[in-house]
Amino acid sequence: MNKVIYLDNAATTKTAPEVVEAMLPYFTEYYGNPSSVYSFASGNKEKINEQRERIAEMLGAAPNEIYFTAGGSESDNWALKATAEAYAEKGKHIITTKIEHHAILHTGEYLQKRGYEVTYLDVDENGLVKLDELEAAIRPDTILISVMFANNEIGTIEPIKEIGAIAKKHGLLFHTDAVQAFGQVPIDVNECQIDMLSASGHKLNGPKGIGFLYIRKGVKIRSFIHGGAQERKRRAGTENVPGIIGLGTAAARAAATMEERAKKEIEMRDYLISRVLDEIPYTKLNGHPEKRLPNNANFSFRFIEGESLLIRLDMAGICGSSGSACTSGSLDPSHVLMAIGLPHEIAHGSLRLTLNEEITREEIDYVVEQLKTIVSDLRNMSPLYEDFMKKQEK
């Protein structure tokens, strides 16, 4: 197979042709600054608000609760830092989990250095938050709970509705990093009692460098970027009009295709998982077997090293990942895999494959055959595997 098989859609997706087409006029034809008063520019303000409406409809939110940002990491930073500052008089305790994206974990560390306390909850072997431990962690000075909607590495979908109910019961704000989930699974912010939600365009066939933060009306949150009156004075800076058009178009596309796309991805995902687990021994599926994103498959292969596996896959024209794209240069094992209880030596042999709706059974078959060969080759070079097999023969 000569073409590249791209199975790293959790890292980024290709921008859909209709999204590019919708964006192009706003680079060269309708390039006015939306804050300008003349009609040539004010039309762009109307287009921005149309995209706000498209996104709000997907969430069951009001359009004026959608604030455009530069992406998921900015949205996560805004949700935590600005909430911490706004509610500091009530308390300085925040609850999150050990499997969050580093945009949350590193922001938590930043706040800890400034006098805040952060509780990082454990998860079970499938990556699920334990609701009793979450509720037990709540203190009189707790101001915020932040739990991701679905994990970016192992695909586990968290019990968001139940977490929202706990937050509501205790009068706490609830933020969720939905970067991997928005556009992949249905989300209703009112049903789940979500107060803030982060999302990013390039995870759903939109452009990079654009995202949004949903902020429920009435939430007291400070401005994150100062300098202008954009985004109702909460996020200064000239609006990224082409990016916003692209995000809105991608969101509408995702909403229209979600059911059919998820059905196809689940079918291909389960076929991939079944073949890998059946045909490659000493392999483990990471994440919840059912409560997982439609396109996510994460495996650990014993006795091999993930980086070598990725290099060999790349040589075979297959793009995969050993974890989050934001930590791809790190030699440390995934913090998510460590949190679900995998030992270092197994966590190091992990592979994340994330599909899209274009994947075919023929391509899955090719990937599995390549994996079988590569894993076998790497294990045959491993002294640990040799020792293990000798013990098995005794």
C-alpha positions as CSV (number, residue, x, y, z in Angstrom):
1,M,0.0,0.0,0.0
2,N,1.7,3.2,-1.2
3,K,-0.5,5.9,0.3
4,V,-0.1,7.2,3.9
5,I,-2.7,5.8,6.3
6,Y,-3.3,8.5,8.8
7,L,-4.4,7.2,12.2
8,D,-3.6,10.1,14.5
9,N,-6.8,12.1,14.3
10,A,-6.7,12.8,18.1
11,A,-3.6,14.9,17.4
12,T,-5.2,16.8,14.5
13,T,-7.5,16.2,11.6
14,K,-7.3,17.3,8.0
15,T,-9.3,20.5,7.3
16,A,-12.4,19.5,5.3
17,P,-12.6,20.9,1.8
18,E,-15.9,22.7,2.5
19,V,-14.3,24.3,5.5
20,V,-11.4,25.6,3.5
21,E,-13.8,26.8,0.8
22,A,-15.9,28.7,3.4
23,M,-12.8,30.3,4.9
24,L,-11.0,31.5,1.7
25,P,-13.1,34.6,0.9
26,Y,-12.3,36.0,4.4
27,F,-8.6,36.2,3.6
28,T,-8.8,38.2,0.4
29,E,-12.3,39.4,-0.3
30,Y,-14.1,40.1,3.1
31,Y,-11.0,41.0,5.1
32,G,-12.4,44.0,7.1
33,N,-11.8,44.2,10.8
34,P,-15.1,43.3,12.5
35,S,-14.7,46.1,15.1
36,S,-14.8,48.7,12.4
37,V,-18.0,50.7,11.9
38,Y,-18.3,50.7,8.1
39,S,-20.5,48.2,6.4
40,F,-17.6,46.5,4.5
41,A,-16.3,45.3,7.9
42,S,-19.5,45.1,10.0
43,G,-20.7,42.2,7.8
44,N,-17.9,40.1,9.3
45,K,-19.3,40.7,12.8
46,E,-22.6,39.2,11.6
47,K,-20.8,36.2,10.2
48,I,-19.0,35.7,13.4
49,N,-22.3,35.7,15.3
50,E,-23.7,33.2,12.9
51,Q,-20.9,30.8,13.8
52,R,-21.6,31.4,17.5
53,E,-25.2,30.4,16.9
54,R,-24.1,27.2,15.1
55,I,-21.8,26.1,17.9
56,A,-24.3,27.1,20.6
57,E,-27.0,25.0,19.0
58,M,-24.8,21.9,19.2
59,L,-24.4,22.4,22.9
60,G,-27.9,23.5,23.9
61,A,-26.3,26.8,24.9
62,A,-27.1,30.5,24.1
63,P,-25.0,32.2,21.4
64,N,-23.7,34.8,23.9
65,E,-22.2,32.0,26.0
66,I,-19.7,31.1,23.3
67,Y,-16.3,32.9,23.4
68,F,-13.8,32.4,20.6
69,T,-10.2,31.6,21.6
70,A,-7.0,30.4,19.9
71,G,-7.7,26.8,20.8
72,G,-8.3,24.2,23.5
73,S,-5.1,25.0,25.5
74,E,-6.1,28.7,25.8
75,S,-9.6,27.8,26.7
76,D,-8.4,25.5,29.5
77,N,-6.0,28.1,30.8
78,W,-8.8,30.7,30.8
79,A,-11.3,28.5,32.6
80,L,-8.9,27.7,35.4
81,K,-6.9,30.9,35.9
82,A,-9.7,33.4,35.5
83,T,-12.1,31.3,37.7
84,A,-9.4,30.9,40.4
85,E,-8.9,34.7,40.4
86,A,-12.6,35.6,40.4
87,Y,-13.5,33.2,43.2
88,A,-10.4,33.5,45.3
89,E,-12.3,35.2,48.2
90,K,-14.6,32.1,48.4
91,G,-11.8,29.6,48.4
92,K,-8.6,28.5,46.7
93,H,-9.2,24.7,46.2
94,I,-9.7,23.1,42.8
95,I,-10.4,19.5,42.0
96,T,-9.3,17.8,38.8
97,T,-7.9,14.4,37.8
98,K,-4.5,12.8,37.1
99,I,-5.4,12.0,33.5
100,E,-6.1,15.5,32.2
101,H,-4.4,17.1,29.3
102,H,-1.3,19.0,30.2
103,A,-3.1,22.3,29.5
104,I,-5.1,21.5,32.7
105,L,-2.3,19.8,34.7
106,H,0.3,22.5,34.0
107,T,-2.2,25.3,34.8
108,G,-2.9,23.5,38.0
109,E,0.8,23.5,38.9
110,Y,0.9,27.2,38.0
111,L,-1.9,28.0,40.4
112,Q,-0.4,25.9,43.1
113,K,2.7,28.1,43.0
114,R,0.4,31.1,43.6
115,G,-1.2,29.8,46.7
116,Y,-4.0,27.6,45.4
117,E,-4.5,24.0,46.3
118,V,-5.3,21.4,43.6
119,T,-6.5,17.8,44.3
120,Y,-5.6,15.4,41.5
121,L,-8.1,12.5,41.6
122,D,-7.1,8.9,40.9
123,V,-9.0,7.0,38.2
124,D,-9.8,3.3,37.9
125,E,-8.1,0.8,35.6
126,N,-10.3,2.0,32.7
127,G,-9.6,5.6,33.3
128,L,-13.0,6.5,34.9
129,V,-13.3,9.0,37.7
130,K,-14.5,7.5,40.9
131,L,-17.6,9.5,41.8
132,D,-17.4,8.7,45.6
133,E,-13.8,9.9,45.7
134,L,-14.7,13.1,43.8
135,E,-17.5,13.9,46.2
136,A,-15.2,13.1,49.2
137,A,-12.6,15.5,47.9
138,I,-15.0,18.5,48.1
139,R,-14.1,21.0,50.8
140,P,-15.7,24.2,52.1
141,D,-13.1,26.2,50.1
142,T,-13.5,24.2,46.8
143,I,-14.5,26.5,44.0
144,L,-14.1,24.5,40.8
145,I,-14.2,20.9,39.5
146,S,-12.5,20.3,36.1
147,V,-12.8,16.9,34.5
148,M,-12.2,16.2,30.8
149,F,-15.2,14.9,28.8
150,A,-13.2,12.2,27.1
151,N,-9.5,11.3,27.5
152,N,-7.3,12.2,24.6
153,E,-5.0,9.2,25.0
154,I,-7.2,6.2,25.9
155,G,-10.5,7.5,24.7
156,T,-12.5,6.8,27.9
157,I,-15.6,8.9,28.2
158,E,-16.1,10.2,31.8
159,P,-19.5,10.2,33.7
160,I,-20.0,13.9,33.0
161,K,-23.7,14.1,33.8
162,E,-23.1,12.6,37.2
163,I,-20.1,14.9,37.8
164,G,-22.2,17.9,36.9
165,A,-24.9,16.8,39.3
166,I,-22.3,16.5,42.1
167,A,-21.0,20.0,41.3
168,K,-24.5,21.4,41.3
169,K,-25.4,19.8,44.5
170,H,-22.4,21.4,46.3
171,G,-22.8,24.8,44.5
172,L,-19.5,24.4,42.6
173,L,-18.5,25.4,39.1
174,F,-17.9,22.6,36.7
175,H,-15.5,22.9,33.7
176,T,-14.9,20.1,31.2
177,D,-12.1,19.9,28.6
178,A,-14.2,18.6,25.6
179,V,-11.5,19.0,23.0
180,Q,-11.7,15.4,22.0
181,A,-15.4,15.0,22.5
182,F,-17.0,18.0,20.8
183,G,-18.2,17.0,17.4
184,Q,-17.6,13.3,18.2
185,V,-20.3,12.6,20.7
186,P,-23.5,14.5,21.6
187,I,-23.1,17.1,24.4
188,D,-25.8,19.1,26.1
189,V,-24.4,21.6,28.6
190,N,-27.7,21.9,30.5
191,E,-28.4,18.2,30.8
192,C,-24.8,17.7,32.1
193,Q,-24.9,20.9,34.2
194,I,-21.6,22.1,32.6
195,D,-20.6,25.7,33.5
196,M,-17.6,25.9,31.2
197,L,-16.5,23.8,28.2
198,S,-13.3,24.0,26.1
199,A,-13.1,22.9,22.5
200,S,-10.8,23.2,19.5
201,G,-11.4,23.5,15.8
202,H,-8.6,21.3,14.4
203,K,-9.9,18.2,16.2
204,L,-13.1,18.1,14.0
205,N,-11.8,18.9,10.5
206,G,-11.6,22.6,11.2
207,P,-8.5,24.9,11.1
208,K,-5.8,25.1,13.7
209,G,-5.4,28.1,15.9
210,I,-9.1,28.5,16.7
211,G,-11.3,27.2,19.5
212,F,-13.9,28.4,22.0
213,L,-14.8,28.5,25.6
214,Y,-18.4,28.1,26.6
215,I,-19.2,30.1,29.7
216,R,-22.6,29.7,31.3
217,K,-24.4,33.0,31.8
218,G,-24.0,34.2,35.4
219,V,-20.5,32.6,35.9
220,K,-18.2,35.2,37.3
221,I,-15.1,34.8,35.3
222,R,-12.4,37.5,34.6
223,S,-11.1,38.6,31.2
224,F,-8.2,36.5,30.0
225,I,-6.6,38.8,27.4
226,H,-6.8,42.5,27.9
227,G,-6.6,45.2,25.3
228,G,-9.9,45.6,23.5
229,A,-13.7,45.1,23.7
230,Q,-13.8,41.9,21.6
231,E,-15.8,38.9,22.8
232,R,-17.9,41.1,25.0
233,K,-14.8,42.5,26.7
234,R,-13.7,39.2,28.0
235,R,-11.1,38.2,25.3
236,A,-9.3,41.1,23.6
237,G,-7.7,40.9,20.2
238,T,-8.9,41.3,16.6
239,E,-11.1,38.3,15.8
240,N,-9.7,35.5,13.6
241,V,-12.5,35.8,11.1
242,P,-11.4,33.0,8.7
243,G,-10.7,30.7,11.6
244,I,-14.1,31.4,13.2
245,I,-15.8,30.8,9.9
246,G,-13.9,27.6,9.6
247,L,-14.7,26.5,13.1
248,G,-18.4,27.2,12.7
249,T,-18.5,25.4,9.3
250,A,-16.6,22.4,10.8
251,A,-19.0,22.3,13.8
252,A,-22.0,22.3,11.5
253,R,-20.5,19.6,9.4
254,A,-19.7,17.5,12.5
255,A,-23.2,17.8,13.8
256,A,-24.8,16.8,10.5
257,T,-22.6,13.7,10.1
258,M,-22.1,12.7,13.7
259,E,-24.4,9.7,13.9
260,E,-23.4,8.1,10.6
261,R,-19.7,8.9,11.2
262,A,-19.7,7.4,14.7
263,K,-21.4,4.2,13.4
264,K,-18.7,3.8,10.8
265,E,-15.8,4.6,13.2
266,I,-17.1,2.3,15.9
267,E,-17.4,-0.5,13.4
268,M,-13.8,0.0,12.1
269,R,-12.5,0.6,15.6
270,D,-13.9,-2.6,17.0
271,Y,-12.7,-4.6,14.0
272,L,-9.2,-3.2,14.6
273,I,-9.3,-3.9,18.3
274,S,-10.6,-7.4,17.8
275,R,-7.9,-8.3,15.2
276,V,-5.0,-6.8,17.3
277,L,-6.1,-8.5,20.5
278,D,-6.8,-11.9,18.8
279,E,-3.7,-12.0,16.6
280,I,-0.9,-10.3,18.6
281,P,-0.2,-12.0,21.9
282,Y,0.7,-10.2,25.2
283,T,-1.3,-7.1,24.1
284,K,-3.7,-5.0,26.2
285,L,-6.4,-2.6,25.2
286,N,-6.2,0.6,27.3
287,G,-9.3,2.6,28.2
288,H,-12.9,1.5,28.8
289,P,-14.0,-1.3,26.5
290,E,-17.4,0.4,25.8
291,K,-17.4,3.9,27.2
292,R,-14.9,5.3,24.8
293,L,-14.7,7.7,21.8
294,P,-15.9,6.1,18.6
295,N,-12.5,6.5,16.9
296,N,-10.0,5.6,19.6
297,A,-8.0,2.4,20.0
298,N,-5.0,2.4,22.5
299,F,-2.9,-0.7,22.9
300,S,0.1,-1.7,25.1
301,F,2.4,-4.3,23.6
302,R,4.6,-6.0,26.1
303,F,8.4,-6.3,25.6
304,I,8.7,-3.5,23.0
305,E,9.4,0.2,23.1
306,G,6.8,2.6,21.7
307,E,9.2,4.9,19.8
308,S,10.7,2.0,17.8
309,L,7.2,0.9,17.0
310,L,6.2,4.3,15.7
311,I,9.3,4.6,13.5
312,R,8.7,1.2,11.9
313,L,5.0,2.1,11.4
314,D,6.1,5.4,9.8
315,M,8.4,3.4,7.4
316,A,5.3,1.4,6.5
317,G,3.3,4.6,5.7
318,I,1.2,4.5,8.9
319,C,0.9,7.5,11.2
320,G,0.1,6.7,14.9
321,S,1.0,8.0,18.3
322,S,2.3,6.8,21.6
323,G,0.2,9.3,23.5
324,S,-0.7,13.0,23.5
325,A,0.7,15.0,20.6
326,C,1.7,17.7,23.1
327,T,4.2,15.3,24.8
328,S,5.5,13.4,21.8
329,G,9.0,14.6,22.4
330,S,9.1,13.2,26.0
331,L,10.8,10.0,26.9
332,D,8.7,9.6,30.0
333,P,5.8,7.1,29.9
334,S,2.4,8.5,29.5
335,H,1.0,10.0,32.7
336,V,-2.4,8.6,31.7
337,L,-1.2,5.1,31.3
338,M,0.6,5.4,34.6
339,A,-2.6,6.7,36.3
340,I,-4.6,3.6,35.1
341,G,-2.0,1.4,36.8
342,L,0.3,0.2,34.0
343,P,3.9,-0.4,35.0
344,H,6.6,1.6,33.3
345,E,7.8,-1.2,31.0
346,I,4.3,-1.8,29.6
347,A,3.4,1.9,29.4
348,H,6.4,2.5,27.3
349,G,5.1,0.0,24.7
350,S,1.9,1.9,24.0
351,L,0.3,2.8,20.7
352,R,-2.7,5.1,20.1
353,L,-4.5,4.8,16.8
354,T,-7.4,7.2,16.1
355,L,-9.5,6.8,13.1
356,N,-11.7,8.9,10.9
357,E,-14.7,8.1,8.8
358,E,-12.7,7.6,5.6
359,I,-10.8,4.5,7.0
360,T,-11.5,1.3,5.1
361,R,-11.4,-2.4,6.2
362,E,-8.6,-2.9,3.6
363,E,-6.5,-0.2,5.4
364,I,-7.2,-1.7,8.8
365,D,-6.1,-5.1,7.5
366,Y,-2.9,-3.6,6.2
367,V,-2.2,-1.9,9.5
368,V,-2.8,-5.1,11.5
369,E,-0.5,-7.1,9.2
370,Q,2.2,-4.5,9.6
371,L,1.7,-4.4,13.4
372,K,2.0,-8.2,13.6
373,T,5.3,-8.1,11.7
374,I,6.8,-5.1,13.5
375,V,5.8,-6.3,17.0
376,S,7.3,-9.7,16.3
377,D,10.5,-8.2,14.9
378,L,10.9,-5.9,17.9
379,R,10.2,-8.7,20.4
380,N,12.8,-10.9,18.8
381,M,15.4,-8.3,19.5
382,S,14.3,-7.9,23.1
383,P,16.2,-9.8,25.8
384,L,13.2,-9.4,28.1
385,Y,11.0,-11.2,25.7
386,E,13.6,-13.9,25.2
387,D,13.8,-14.5,29.0
388,F,10.0,-14.5,29.2
389,M,9.6,-17.1,26.5
390,K,12.3,-19.3,28.1
391,K,10.4,-19.3,31.4
392,Q,7.2,-20.1,29.5
393,E,8.8,-23.2,28.0
394,K,9.8,-24.6,31.4
